Amino acid sequence: MIRDKYGDGRRTDIGFDEFDISMEDLIPREDVVITMTKRGYIKRMSTDNFKSQNRGGRGIKGMQTIEEDYVEELFMTNTHHYIMFFTNKGRVYRLKGYEIPESGRTSRGTAIINLLQLMPEEQISAVIPIEEYRDGEYLFMATKKGLVKKTSIKEYANVRKTGLAAITLREEDELIEVKYTDNNSDIFLITQYGQCIRFDEKDVRSTGRTSMGVRGMNLADGDEVIGMQLDSQGEQLLIVSEKGMGKRTSIDEFTAQNRGGKGVRCYKITGKTGNVVGFKSVNEDDEIMIINTDGIIIKMRCEGISVLGRVTSGVKLINLPEGGMVASIAKVRKDDSEEEEEEITEK
């Protein structure tokens, strides 16, 4: 054949160099929904999976999860926005929205360890979507030993595939929470022994990415910080104990003070309550999930939980089996973009 006798290889390459186009430019910019479970399964879904329904609709079937797993993060972002993953070891990793594999509504997704080069015993403690890194915006961090740190978001604009140090931690300390702020919020920290401190985030000077941070709260021996919230997240603090007791208390009962203090009593701990295991800033129409150590999840509306003063134990929120304990709580918030609001869980 003529082709076999006279043919040779292609002498020109077809590429995008002439047009200065990267492969990323060919990926459509579209809104997507990202979900991640407590056990670290993550997926990207089209917003078409969350079409609005008429009032009174039955909703849609959620993802299939393995035993004792549940959706912990769910938010809307864009395929070209960054998703930042902070770990308990004080490191940060980053993916673009399109780098998270797309899956169907009912599928479990992909294990996050297949996408990020996590170190041994590293666990994701916060997930934050970022559109762009702007001046005047910050990441505010808290550790279980009471240290806090505020760093300009621009310090995290170049995250390597292997991750980047987000905060320097002392031995036995862990990063427990990260919030995206504009330097205009009050910070709440609560400990397992029922102490709470409220202070202005401006009391914390912005420091570099690898700094250790400063004292946010002075802890009693053996005490640990179990969470951090902002005043903008709700009008009451919902506090839940190990043995299923809980209450709401107005944030107005907590006067702002200087950071580094011991705070004030926010929960009355008794043998009937056990220590505090979680708290969230909530409003009347919010819903929460309570997860026990057997993996059982109960969802309830905040309006049915008593509003009580600071130095109280609250009421029983969940009946636990013999020896059972509350493991954690999660706040269910709503996606206001939908007519029939889809449930979204906030860590």
N, C-alpha and C positions, 0 to 999 in steps of 0.2 A: 504494500500500500504506500501511497505517496507520503502519508503521515509518518509511517515508520522509516521511510527512506530519507526524507528531507526535514522532518520535524525536529525541533529542539525546544529547550525550556523557555518559559516566559522571560522576556528581557526587560520588562518593566514591572515595578511593584505598584499595587493599588493601596494607597494609604491615605491618612488624614493630615499628614504634616503640612501639606500645601495650604490647607484650610484652617490650621491651628485648632483642630477639634480633638478632644480626648474622648475616650470611651464613656466617661462619666457624663459628658454632654449629651450623649445619645439616650440616657435614662430619663424618662419623663418625670417632670416635677409634679407630683400629685400627693394629695393628703392621704395618709394611711393611719391605721390604728395599730399600736404596738401593745402586746400583752406579755407579761412575764409572771410565772408562778413562783411560789415560795421555794420550790425545789430547783428553780433555775431553768425552766423551759420557756423559751421566748419565740415569738412569731410576729410576722407582719401580716396585716389583713387590709383588704380594700375597704374603704368606707361604705361601699355598696352593701356590705354585710350588716350595716347598721341603718338601714332605711327607716325613715320615720313611720310610725304607725298611728292609727287613730286612737284617741283616748279610750282606755279600757281594753287595749289590745293585750294579747297573752304573752307578748315578748318573743324572744327567739332562744333556741337551745344554745347553751354555751359550750366551752371547750371540754373535751373529755380529759379528766385529770386522774393521776394515779392516787392510790389511797393516801390520805393525810396530806394531800397537796391542794392548793387553791390559788386563784389568781391574786397576786399581790400588787402588781403594777399594771395599769391600763391607761393609756393616754393617746391623744391624737397628735400627730406631727406630720412632717413632710419627708418624702424620700431623700431629699438633699439636705435635710437638717442633721445635726449631730446628736447622737445619743451618748451621754456620758455615764459611765458605770463606776461608782465608788465602792471600794471594798472595806471590810472590817480591818484589814491590815494597813489601811491608809494610802492605798494606791488608786489611780484612776485609769480607766480604759475608755476607748471611744470607738464607735462605729457610725457610719452614715446610715440613715434610715433604710436605704435600698440594700445595704449589706446584711440586713436581717432577713433570713429566708421567708418568703411568703407561704402561707398555709391557709387551709380552709378554716371556717369558723369553729368547727368541732374538733379539729386536730390538736394535738398536744403542743406541737412546735418542735424546736431544736434545742438541745441542751446548750446552755450558754458557754459551757467549757469547750464546746466545739468551735466557738466563734472568738473567744478571748483566751489569751495565754495566761490564765490565772495561776498563781503560785499555790503550793500545797496549803490546805486549810483556809484559803481565801473564800469569802462569801460576799455576795453583793449586798451592801447596806443602803444604797441609795441609787436611783436612776433619774437623770435629769435631761430632758430634751433641750437643745440649744439651737436657736435659729442662727445667731451670729454673736461674736464676742465683742461686746460694746463697752466703752468707758462708762464708769459710774455704776456698774452692776457687779455684784459680788457673789461668791459662794461662801456660805456661813456653815461651819462644821462644829460638831460637838462629839466628845468622846465619853466613854462610860466612867472615866475617872474625873470628869468635871472640867476638862479643858475645852476651850472654844477658840475658834480661829476664823478670821475674815480675810479673804484674799480676792483681789480683782479677778474677774472672770477671764480677763485677757491673759493671765498667767498660765491658763490651761488651753491656750489656742493651738499648741503643737504637741499632741499626745502621740507617742510612738506605739507601734503595734504591740510591743512588750509591756506597755503601760508606763505610768509616770508616777513618781512620788507626789501625793496630794497633801500630805501632812506627815510630820515626823512624830512617831508615837513612842512613849516610854514602854518599857517591858510590862507586859500584862494589861496594857491599855488597848482599846479598840475604838475605831471610828464607828459611831452608831447612827449618825444622821447628818444629812447635808441639805441645805435649803438655798434656793436661788433668791437673792434679795436685791433691793435698790437702795439700801442703807437707810430706810425709813420705818423699820419694824421694831417692835418690842419682842424680845426672845423669852420664851418660857422653858425652863429645865425642871424636870421632876425626877426624884430619886425613888428607889425601891422602898426606902424607909418612910416615904410620905412627906418629904420636904420639897418646896417649890421656890424657885427664884425667878423674878421678872426683872429684866433690865433692857435698856435701850441699846440696840446694836451699835450705835455710834460710840458707846463706851469701849468698844473693841477696835483698836487701831488696825488698819489693814497691814498685813505682813506678807512676806514672800511665800512662794509655793511650798518650799521645803521647811518652813518654820514649824515649831512645835505648838504654837498657840499660847494662850494665856489662861489664867484661872478664871473660869466662868462661875464656878460654885465651889464653896468650901465644904467638903463632905466629911461626915462622921466616919469613924473606923468601920470598915466593912460595907459601907454604903456605896451605891453606884447609880449613875444617871441612867434612866431607862428610856428617855425620849426627849425630843426637842420640838416645839411648835412655835408658830408666829402668831401675833395678835390678830393678824389679818385673816387667819384661817377659820375663825369662829368666835362666837360671843361667850361660849362657856367652855370650861375644861371638863371633859368626861374622863373620870379616873376609875380604873378597874383593878381589883385585887386578885391574888392567886386563887382564892377560894370562891370566886364568882360574885363578890359584892362590888357595888359601884354606885356612882352618883355623878350629877353634873353640878359644877360650881361656876358662878359668873366670874369672868376674868376681871371684873371691876373690884372684886374682893382682894385682888393681888396688886398692891402698890409697887410701882417700879422702884428699884433700889440700885445701888452700885453693884456692878458685877463683882464676883469673888466672895460674896457674903454667904451665910448659911441658909438664907431664905427664910420662909415661914412654913408652918405646918399646913399641909393641904389635904391630908388624909389621916384619919384616926385608925391606927393599926392595932388590931386585937388578935387573940387566938382564933377568933371566928373568921377573920378576914384574910390573914396571911399578908405578905408584902405586896406592894404595888407592882403590877406587871406591865401596865400600859396606860397611856393617856393620849387623847386627841382633842384638838380644838374643834368644837362642833357648833352647829346651829339647831334650832328646834326641828327643822324638817329633814335633818340628816338621818342616815341609817348607819349602823355599825355592825361588824361581824365580830363575834367572840369565838376564838378557836381554842379548844381544850387539848390536853396532852394526848388524848386518844385520836386526835384528828377530826373530831366532830365540830361542825361549824353551825353556829346559830346566828341569825340575822334579826335585828330589832331596830325599831324607830327610836330616835333619841327623845322624842316628845313624851314617850312613856316612862322615861327614867327620871326619877325625882331630882329637883334642883335643891341642893342643900348647902349649908355653910361650909367653910374651909375645914373646921376640925370635927368632921363627922365621918362615919364609915359607909353610909349609903344603905342600899337595899339589895336583896339577892337578885341578880340578873340571870343566873343560869344554875340549874341543878346539875351537880357534878356527881359522877359515880364515886364509890368508896375509893379514896386515895387519889382521885383525879384532881387536876389543877388546870387553871387557865394558862395557856401557853402564850397567847398574844391577842391583840385586837387590831382591827383594820377599819378604816372609815370608808363607807361607800358614798361616793359623790356622784353627781349627775353631769352628763354632757349636755350643756345648754343649747348646743347646736341642733339637737333633735327635737321634734315636736313631742314625740313620746320618748322621754329621756331614757337613754341607755344607762345601766348601772356601771359605774367605774370605781374601782377600789383604789383608795389612796393609802399608801403605807403610813 
